[in-house]
Amino acid sequence: MAVPKRKTSRMKRGQRRAHKALQAPSYIEDKSTGELRRPHHVDLISGMYRGRQILEPK
């Protein structure tokens, strides 16, 4: 079984874990309605995605 030769320092451990922080979800303003929505998601209010009607509008 492989065993590390040296103890991993706090700095190296922190550098490895640096990208694991939680990020707030990003929102963009919808061009047609002006509402905030997630990028690459269907606008649930109008039902539009990339200029096409996908869902029934509410």
C-alpha positions, 0 to 999 in steps of 0.5 A: 500500500502506498504511503506518503513519505512526508506530511502535506503542509497546510499551505499545500493542502490549502492550495489543493482545496482552494477551488472547492469554495462555494460560489453564489449562482450567477444571473443574467438579465433577460433581453426580452423581459428584463427579469433575472434568470440563470444563464443557459436555462429556460426563462420560466416566466416567458417560456423562451430559450434562445429565441424559441418558445419552449414552455407555455408562458405563465 
